[in-house]
Amino acid sequence: MVVIGLGTVWILDGLEVTVVGNIAGRLSEQGSGLPITSAQVTGIAAALYVAGACLGALFFGRLTDLFGRKKLFLITLAVYLAATALTAVSFSSWWFFLFRFLTGFGIGGEYAAINSAIDELIPSAYRGRVDLVINGSFWLGAIGGSLLSIVMLNPAVFPLNVGWRLTFALGVVLGLVVLLVRRNVPESPRWLFIHGRGDEADALVSSIEKQITEEKGRQGKPLPEPEGKITIHPRSSIGFLEIARTVFSRYRRRAVLGLALFIGQAFLYNAVTFGFGAILTTFFDVSTARTGYFFAVMAAGNFLGPLLLGKLFDTVGRRIMISGTYLLSGVLLFATAWLFSAGHLTATTLTACWCVVLFFASAGASSAYLTVSEIFPMETRAMAIAFFYAVGTAAGGISGPLVFAELTESGVAADTALAFCIGAALMCLAGLTAAFLAVRAERRSLESIASPLSATPEA
């Protein structure tokens, strides 16, 4: 229930981002119903979406730590649904830009609320692989968005000014289904306990233990006793000053790690995701009706990375896997940039290269969210996720689409290869940072990785 109720929103995010990337060419065509250019869709609209996500993460991240995970992951999904529905009825470029921003605002809040809830509800032995697969499920949405765009952008099926609107409307329908499931996801027992609601937390955990015991039956092993204990003095809220002091003074090295991981993956992914369709149409004369096939293949490689490599983050360990996936994807991307610039690639072979690069990059990018959600104290978790997501994404995610759109629009292969190289360099730098600073958090409880600020040392 937790995985389906919380994790499936990433599928919606993947659907959103991919659809916009694929419909960029169609929206710019006469008769689409919008006076907008392809560069505005992949540049301005994409940057506004990411800017909204950054601000939404900060705004809702603070509220998530104050008022609980459950309230906020219901509210943020509602914001996303409303903004997506209004995007579907866009009649002018400014309306489209406004509601792309608000859609991002809701999605940003989702990142903070959902990642904090997931890591606080998943057992430590499986936290790495589950978190990676859930974050990687973004690419299941990307596959769906790619295949959906093939049908929706076919003028023989839907008129030019209708297909793209129905695509957004379908995202709303799927979101409503997720909302129904999400209503049954419990609040985080950790959040309840730290906020003085110990009886509720105990009742919730007891009900889960009872359910598991009944499901296992007599043949099942008895549930292990809790290891260790912590004395907590409940606090209603933690001030921004204390949060900042905790993150940037007490955990300074971890803060550097979080920023490096987020900036590297944000530039690479936001640039590529929003710009891949434009590359295919500009350099390889692929029609907008066919870009979805290529993107679906690339998206499949992205999902397979976290799915197949996720277990290793819990067994081999965080440091080796995080640094390894970042470095390897960066080196492979440099090679892809050289082949592209030299004219050795076709639309098919470029897609194949991206599949290999992003197989590793996707696992690394998902581990960025895992990392910042488990290496800071409980009281600051959602806000820490929000901050690193916002700063890293603002640095890489806003500049990425803008730079990439400008370089791609020039029609010069060397310019686009330069954008590839920037992304590759940032991924390699993040990988080197992880090699020295990554925390060995595998198979450890969250409290042992970072003690709650409300905890009192035992006498």
Secondary structure, 3 states (H helix, E strand, C coil): CHHHHHHCHHHHHHHHHHHHHHHHHHHCCCCCCCCCCHHHHHHHHHHHHHHHHHHHHHHHHHHHHHHCHHHHHHHHHHHHHHHHHHHHCCCCHHHHHHHHHHHHHHHHHHHHHHHHHHHHHCCHHHHHHHHHHHHHCHHHHHHHHHHHHHHHCCCCCCCCCCHHHHHHHHHHHHHHHHHHHHCCCCCCHHHHHHCCCHHHHHHHHHHHHHHHHHHHCCCCCCCCCCCCCCEECCCCCCCHHHHHHHHHHHCHHHHHHHHHHHHHHHHHHHHHHHHHHHHHHHHHCCCCCCHHHHHHHHHHHHHHHHHHHHHHHHHCCHHHHHHHHHHHHHHHHHHHHHHHHCCCCCHHHHHHHHHHHHHHHHHHHHHHHHHHHHCCCHHHHHHHHHHHHHHHHHHHHHHHHHHHHHHHHCCCHHHHHHHHHHHHHHHHHHHHHHHHHCCCCCCCCHHHHCCCCCEECCC
